[in-house]
């Protein structure tokens, strides 16, 4: 797990020197999938580096984030570190749609990491602000069972 985290940090740092756009933002969502049984809501932060070319239809880049699922029972919160690649298609100049796909490293000791998948639809409301909605899914499996940590969320990204 440490090797994966080191590789992600190195790749993220390497790509930050190329031409593109750095975005950082946050999300708030209600728990879905298996998570809704024991969690009410989730908060997250994300950092993106998108390789963007002016007037390009497809943009892509790496992303890393943090997710905290707030538990409704007397149990510690569940936390993940999603490390993924992101792809976005620009529609009509202000809309974008795409997906983040990668692996979510489990920070909490009592859960396992898993496949991270997040389809996103966004709206540019200014040259530097994006509002988005998404469904987020982390498919975590271990020897005992398979659990999908999901949430339906809204977010905002700021471009630097």
Secondary structure, DSSP 8 states (H G I E B T S, - for coil): -HHHHHHHHHHHHHHTTSSSEEEEEEEEEEEEEGGGGTEEEEEEEEEEEEE--TT-SEEEEEEEEEEEEEESSSS--EEEEEEEEEEEEEETTTEEEEEEEEEEEE-STTS--EEEEEEEEEEEEETTEEEEEEEEEEEEE-SS-EEEEEEEEEEEEEE-
